[in-house]
């Protein structure tokens, strides 16, 4: 076949491929639109919901890290009301922390490495803040309520900071607060280990006096960066 004839032979195949691709794209966008329609948050428009979903597809929902924390996309609200039991055995809600800034971490006391590192970072950020650190309460929310009783939490949090609060609860309460912060956690039993471990996402959340998350910090954010972000949020009110 000479070149011209090959081109003529290929053209219908190419056209068909383009048609099929276009059709697939329309179907995918239509599906996304339908899921946006049915999965709207209360009060949210279809377009907003669509944009949120599209951002989620492209990984744009969790924004890139920046100095001083990750900015939450517009319309993404984390945090809010909860019912838990603190490390002294007292039933608490978000109202018990009203008017205070919180640095919140979700983890568990059996965690071999990541949790202690992140809780140490929170404590160091409070030290860096000096007097302003007094307006911030450090909080560990356990995602392992089966083992993390108030007693276990009391012993654990006191190792990191004298004012650190431990929160535990029923499995339903823990699941509800984790959902509100979009925290992922799962129980993992490895055959070679006698004790199970918990797989979990690892962000430090800065919560404002209104119980809403202001910003979140990825692992390896330095105490100085966190302190700087807290100062910025305190100035903003
Ligand atoms: Ni951990």
Boltz pocket constraint, residues with backbone or C-beta under 6 A from the ligand:
constraints:
  - pocket:
      binder: B
      contacts: [[A, 106], [A, 107], [A, 108], [A, 111], [A, 112], [A, 113], [A, 114], [A, 115], [A, 116], [A, 198], [A, 200]]
      max_distance: 6.0
